[in-house]
Amino acid sequence: MPVYSRKVQKTGGTTFIVSLPQEWVRNIGLKPHDELYMMEEPSGELILWPKFLDERESYEEGTVKIPADAGPEDILRLYISMYITGFNIIKLEFGETGYRHTKELKEMIRRWLVGVEIVSESFYGLVTQCLPTHDSLQPLKVIERMADLAASMQRDALYAIENNDEALARDIIERDYDVDRFYHFIVRQLNKGVSSPRRLATLGLKNIQEALSYIIVAKTIERAADHATSIANFMIRERRAKSPPPELIKAGYEASDLFTEAKTALLKTDVMKARQIMKKIELLERKLIEITQEEGVECEMDAAIHMLGRDIYRIVEYSSDICEATLNLGARYGVFTEKK
């Protein structure tokens, strides 16, 4: 990556100018009267780029040639890879033999991903576009929505067990798709963001390390939602035959409360609050171990109830991971005082 050096010159009374490197102008395709954007970084650096680069980015295109034996799930995995990489136009080429499960594939794409529209389709291919209207949604807002949704899934799953509500349990399983959609979207956002300081700034982020922390947090929330889904599945498979101990359900609600508290500490970068939550988490983890051990003696380690306890325990662990991310972010910016 070349580094150019220029001297600042003064013209008129208060105007400072600097010339642009000829090599850069030629390589980028800059012409007279083209408009330039300039953005000041918190560190004092100034980032410069032509306006037409933003227009080009909206047409970044990727093509996937689909193997003849690929099923809808296989194609979806390939498509998600292109989506989270950051392509705005994604083409699927089915070849001369065509593809007979396009309807199912389109439904899966819409279910799993945010902001995707079908531009054109035929027996031989599919063209989609990822709408730029969502790109300005800041990662912290997405994380907040993910965490709120995951927390509501946890609480509702426990309520479904308490009240034998199978319909609610099945609704929770459907909600997990919404969390997955947010997860894929935020990974796409942050993957695009780390490609340049300019893109990071438009997402409200200061540096690449911050983006990486949010990717880890998003994955943590996605996994916590998976365990809420597993709790809901306990209701569907086992609840009518097996009743978990009330103290385990109570601990589940405590775990959900700590998960929400951890989210709030992250959003505020409240290091002191995160440390307090981690102490509560340690106490709840010990309580869960005691509950499952006692229940194991009475029920000869009933596998279903043991798994239910494990799901709750994992949610607690993920809450701790969110707190650790808060500590890491706070350490980088010297935030060691309690937020009001």
C-alpha positions as CSV (number, residue, x, y, z in Angstrom):
1,M,0.0,0.0,0.0
2,P,1.7,3.2,-1.2
3,V,2.2,6.2,1.2
4,Y,2.2,9.6,-0.4
5,S,3.8,12.8,1.1
6,R,2.6,16.3,0.3
7,K,3.2,19.7,1.8
8,V,0.3,21.8,2.9
9,Q,0.1,25.2,1.2
10,K,-1.9,28.2,2.0
11,T,-3.9,30.2,-0.5
12,G,-5.9,33.3,0.2
13,G,-6.5,34.2,3.8
14,T,-7.7,31.0,5.5
15,T,-7.7,28.3,2.9
16,F,-5.2,25.4,3.0
17,I,-4.7,23.1,0.0
18,V,-2.8,20.0,-0.8
19,S,-2.3,18.3,-4.2
20,L,-3.5,14.8,-5.0
21,P,-0.9,12.2,-6.1
22,Q,-1.1,11.7,-9.9
23,E,-0.7,8.0,-9.6
24,W,-3.7,7.7,-7.3
25,V,-5.8,10.0,-9.5
26,R,-5.0,7.8,-12.5
27,N,-5.5,4.5,-10.8
28,I,-8.8,5.5,-9.2
29,G,-10.1,7.1,-12.4
30,L,-10.6,10.5,-10.9
31,K,-11.6,13.3,-13.4
32,P,-11.8,17.1,-13.1
33,H,-15.0,18.2,-11.3
34,D,-15.5,14.8,-9.7
35,E,-16.8,15.2,-6.1
36,L,-14.7,14.0,-3.1
37,Y,-15.8,13.1,0.3
38,M,-13.6,13.7,3.4
39,M,-14.2,12.2,6.8
40,E,-12.3,13.0,10.1
41,E,-11.4,10.1,12.3
42,P,-11.4,10.3,16.1
43,S,-7.6,10.0,16.0
44,G,-7.3,13.1,13.8
45,E,-6.7,11.3,10.5
46,L,-8.6,12.5,7.4
47,I,-10.0,9.9,5.0
48,L,-10.5,10.9,1.4
49,W,-12.5,9.1,-1.3
50,P,-14.4,9.9,-4.6
51,K,-18.2,10.0,-4.4
52,F,-18.4,7.5,-7.3
53,L,-16.9,4.8,-5.1
54,D,-20.1,4.7,-3.0
55,E,-22.1,4.2,-6.2
56,R,-19.8,1.4,-7.4
57,E,-20.2,-0.5,-4.1
58,S,-23.9,-0.8,-4.6
59,Y,-23.3,-2.9,-7.6
60,E,-20.7,-5.3,-6.2
61,E,-21.6,-8.6,-7.8
62,G,-20.9,-12.3,-7.1
63,T,-21.8,-15.4,-9.0
64,V,-22.3,-19.0,-7.7
65,K,-22.3,-21.9,-10.2
66,I,-24.6,-24.5,-8.6
67,P,-23.6,-28.2,-8.8
68,A,-26.3,-30.3,-10.4
69,D,-26.7,-32.5,-7.4
70,A,-27.0,-29.7,-4.9
71,G,-30.1,-29.6,-2.7
72,P,-31.8,-26.4,-1.4
73,E,-29.9,-26.6,1.9
74,D,-26.6,-26.9,0.1
75,I,-27.4,-23.9,-2.1
76,L,-28.5,-21.8,0.9
77,R,-25.2,-22.4,2.6
78,L,-23.3,-21.2,-0.6
79,Y,-25.7,-18.2,-0.8
80,I,-25.2,-17.2,2.8
81,S,-21.4,-17.3,2.3
82,M,-21.8,-14.8,-0.6
83,Y,-24.3,-12.7,1.5
84,I,-22.1,-12.3,4.6
85,T,-19.0,-11.6,2.4
86,G,-20.8,-8.4,1.4
87,F,-21.9,-8.9,-2.2
88,N,-24.9,-6.7,-3.1
89,I,-25.9,-8.6,-6.3
90,I,-25.8,-12.4,-6.0
91,K,-26.4,-14.6,-9.1
92,L,-27.1,-18.3,-8.9
93,E,-26.4,-20.2,-12.1
94,F,-28.1,-23.6,-12.3
95,G,-26.6,-24.6,-15.7
96,E,-28.3,-26.2,-18.7
97,T,-30.2,-28.8,-16.6
98,G,-32.0,-26.0,-14.7
99,Y,-33.3,-26.3,-11.1
100,R,-36.7,-27.6,-10.0
101,H,-36.7,-26.4,-6.4
102,T,-36.5,-22.6,-6.9
103,K,-39.6,-21.8,-4.9
104,E,-38.3,-23.7,-1.9
105,L,-35.0,-22.0,-2.2
106,K,-36.5,-18.5,-2.4
107,E,-38.5,-19.2,0.7
108,M,-35.4,-20.3,2.6
109,I,-33.4,-17.2,1.5
110,R,-36.2,-14.9,2.7
111,R,-36.5,-16.8,6.0
112,W,-32.8,-16.7,6.8
113,L,-31.6,-13.4,5.5
114,V,-32.5,-9.6,5.9
115,G,-33.0,-7.3,2.9
116,V,-32.8,-9.7,0.0
117,E,-35.0,-9.2,-3.0
118,I,-35.4,-11.4,-6.1
119,V,-34.5,-9.3,-9.2
120,S,-35.0,-12.0,-11.8
121,E,-35.4,-15.7,-12.1
122,S,-35.6,-18.4,-14.7
123,F,-35.3,-22.2,-14.9
124,Y,-31.6,-21.7,-15.3
125,G,-30.7,-19.1,-12.7
126,L,-31.7,-16.6,-10.0
127,V,-30.5,-13.0,-9.5
128,T,-31.0,-11.4,-6.1
129,Q,-30.1,-8.0,-4.7
130,C,-29.3,-7.0,-1.1
131,L,-31.0,-3.7,-0.6
132,P,-28.7,-0.9,0.7
133,T,-31.5,0.6,2.8
134,H,-30.5,-1.7,5.6
135,D,-26.8,-1.0,5.5
136,S,-27.0,2.1,7.7
137,L,-28.5,0.1,10.6
138,Q,-25.8,0.3,13.3
139,P,-24.5,-3.0,14.7
140,L,-25.3,-2.1,18.3
141,K,-28.9,-1.7,17.3
142,V,-28.9,-5.1,15.7
143,I,-27.3,-6.7,18.7
144,E,-29.9,-5.0,21.0
145,R,-32.7,-6.5,18.9
146,M,-31.1,-9.9,18.8
147,A,-30.6,-9.9,22.5
148,D,-34.1,-8.7,23.3
149,L,-35.6,-11.4,21.0
150,A,-33.3,-14.2,22.5
151,A,-34.3,-13.1,26.1
152,S,-38.0,-13.2,25.3
153,M,-37.5,-16.7,23.8
154,Q,-35.9,-17.8,27.0
155,R,-38.6,-16.5,29.3
156,D,-41.5,-17.7,27.0
157,A,-39.9,-21.2,26.8
158,L,-39.9,-21.5,30.6
159,Y,-43.5,-20.2,30.7
160,A,-44.5,-22.7,28.2
161,I,-43.1,-25.5,30.3
162,E,-44.9,-24.2,33.4
163,N,-48.2,-24.0,31.6
164,N,-48.0,-26.9,29.2
165,D,-48.3,-24.4,26.3
166,E,-47.2,-26.3,23.2
167,A,-48.4,-23.7,20.8
168,L,-46.2,-21.1,22.5
169,A,-43.2,-23.5,22.4
170,R,-43.6,-24.0,18.7
171,D,-43.8,-20.2,18.2
172,I,-40.5,-19.9,20.0
173,I,-38.9,-22.3,17.5
174,E,-40.1,-20.1,14.7
175,R,-38.7,-17.0,16.3
176,D,-35.2,-18.5,16.2
177,Y,-35.2,-17.8,12.5
178,D,-35.5,-14.1,13.2
179,V,-32.4,-14.3,15.4
180,D,-30.5,-16.1,12.7
181,R,-31.5,-13.5,10.2
182,F,-30.1,-10.7,12.4
183,Y,-27.0,-12.7,13.0
184,H,-26.2,-13.2,9.3
185,F,-27.0,-9.5,8.7
186,I,-24.7,-8.2,11.3
187,V,-21.8,-10.5,10.1
188,R,-22.4,-9.1,6.6
189,Q,-22.3,-5.5,7.9
190,L,-19.1,-6.0,9.9
191,N,-17.4,-7.9,7.2
192,K,-18.0,-5.0,4.9
193,G,-17.0,-2.6,7.6
194,V,-13.6,-4.0,8.3
195,S,-12.7,-3.5,4.6
196,S,-12.1,0.2,5.1
197,P,-12.1,2.9,7.9
198,R,-14.8,4.7,5.9
199,R,-17.2,1.8,6.0
200,L,-16.5,1.3,9.7
201,A,-17.3,5.0,10.4
202,T,-20.7,4.7,8.6
203,L,-21.6,1.9,11.0
204,G,-20.7,4.0,14.1
205,L,-17.6,2.0,14.9
206,K,-14.1,3.3,15.8
207,N,-11.8,0.4,14.8
208,I,-11.6,-3.2,13.6
209,Q,-11.2,-4.5,17.1
210,E,-14.6,-3.1,18.0
211,A,-16.1,-4.8,15.0
212,L,-14.6,-8.2,15.9
213,S,-15.9,-7.9,19.5
214,Y,-19.4,-7.4,18.1
215,I,-19.2,-10.4,15.8
216,I,-18.3,-12.5,18.8
217,V,-21.2,-11.0,20.8
218,A,-23.6,-11.6,17.9
219,K,-22.6,-15.3,17.7
220,T,-23.0,-15.6,21.5
221,I,-26.5,-14.3,21.3
222,E,-27.3,-16.5,18.4
223,R,-26.2,-19.6,20.4
224,A,-28.2,-18.4,23.5
225,A,-31.3,-18.3,21.3
226,D,-30.5,-21.9,20.1
227,H,-30.6,-23.0,23.8
228,A,-33.9,-21.2,24.3
229,T,-35.2,-23.2,21.3
230,S,-33.9,-26.4,23.0
231,I,-35.9,-25.5,26.1
232,A,-39.0,-25.1,24.0
233,N,-38.4,-28.5,22.5
234,F,-38.3,-30.0,26.0
235,M,-41.9,-28.7,26.3
236,I,-42.9,-30.4,23.0
237,R,-41.1,-33.7,23.6
238,E,-41.1,-34.3,27.4
239,R,-43.2,-31.9,29.5
240,R,-46.4,-34.0,29.5
241,A,-44.4,-37.0,30.9
242,K,-41.8,-35.2,33.0
243,S,-42.0,-32.2,35.3
244,P,-38.7,-30.4,36.0
245,P,-38.1,-29.2,39.5
246,P,-39.5,-25.8,40.3
247,E,-36.1,-24.5,41.4
248,L,-34.7,-25.3,38.0
249,I,-37.3,-23.3,36.3
250,K,-36.7,-20.4,38.8
251,A,-33.0,-20.6,38.0
252,G,-33.9,-20.4,34.3
253,Y,-35.7,-17.1,34.8
254,E,-32.7,-15.8,36.8
255,A,-30.5,-16.8,33.9
256,S,-32.7,-14.8,31.5
257,D,-32.6,-11.7,33.7
258,L,-28.8,-11.9,33.9
259,F,-28.7,-12.3,30.1
260,T,-30.7,-9.1,29.7
261,E,-28.5,-7.3,32.3
262,A,-25.4,-8.3,30.4
263,K,-26.9,-6.9,27.2
264,T,-27.6,-3.6,28.9
265,A,-24.0,-3.4,30.3
266,L,-22.7,-4.0,26.8
267,L,-24.8,-1.3,25.1
268,K,-23.5,1.2,27.7
269,T,-20.0,-0.2,27.9
270,D,-20.6,-0.3,31.6
271,V,-17.6,-2.1,32.9
272,M,-18.5,-1.9,36.6
273,K,-22.0,-3.3,35.9
274,A,-20.5,-6.1,33.8
275,R,-18.2,-7.1,36.7
276,Q,-21.2,-7.1,39.1
277,I,-23.1,-9.3,36.8
278,M,-20.2,-11.8,36.5
279,K,-20.3,-12.2,40.2
280,K,-24.0,-13.0,40.1
281,I,-23.3,-15.4,37.3
282,E,-20.8,-17.4,39.3
283,L,-23.4,-17.8,42.1
284,L,-26.1,-19.0,39.7
285,E,-23.7,-21.4,38.0
286,R,-23.0,-23.1,41.4
287,K,-26.7,-23.2,42.1
288,L,-27.5,-24.9,38.8
289,I,-24.8,-27.5,39.4
290,E,-26.4,-28.3,42.8
291,I,-29.9,-28.5,41.4
292,T,-28.9,-30.9,38.6
293,Q,-26.8,-33.0,40.9
294,E,-29.7,-33.4,43.4
295,E,-32.2,-34.1,40.7
296,G,-29.9,-36.6,39.2
297,V,-29.8,-38.6,42.4
298,E,-33.6,-38.7,42.7
299,C,-34.3,-39.4,39.0
300,E,-31.3,-41.5,38.2
301,M,-29.9,-38.7,36.1
302,D,-33.0,-38.3,33.8
303,A,-31.5,-37.3,30.5
304,A,-34.2,-34.9,29.4
305,I,-34.2,-32.9,32.7
306,H,-30.4,-32.9,32.7
307,M,-30.4,-31.5,29.2
308,L,-32.8,-28.8,30.3
309,G,-30.5,-27.8,33.1
310,R,-27.6,-27.8,30.6
311,D,-29.4,-25.4,28.3
312,I,-30.0,-23.0,31.2
313,Y,-26.4,-23.3,32.3
314,R,-25.2,-22.5,28.8
315,I,-27.4,-19.3,28.7
316,V,-25.6,-18.3,31.9
317,E,-22.2,-18.9,30.4
318,Y,-23.1,-16.9,27.3
319,S,-24.2,-14.0,29.6
320,S,-20.7,-14.1,31.0
321,D,-19.2,-14.0,27.5
322,I,-21.2,-10.8,26.8
323,C,-19.8,-9.3,30.0
324,E,-16.3,-10.2,29.0
325,A,-16.8,-8.5,25.7
326,T,-17.9,-5.4,27.6
327,L,-14.7,-5.5,29.7
328,N,-12.6,-5.8,26.6
329,L,-14.3,-2.8,24.9
330,G,-14.0,-0.8,28.1
331,A,-10.4,-1.6,28.5
332,R,-9.6,-0.4,25.0
333,Y,-11.2,3.0,25.7
334,G,-10.2,3.3,29.3
335,V,-13.8,3.1,30.5
336,F,-13.5,1.9,34.1
337,T,-16.1,4.0,35.8
338,E,-19.7,3.2,36.4
339,K,-22.1,4.6,33.8
340,K,-25.0,6.6,35.1
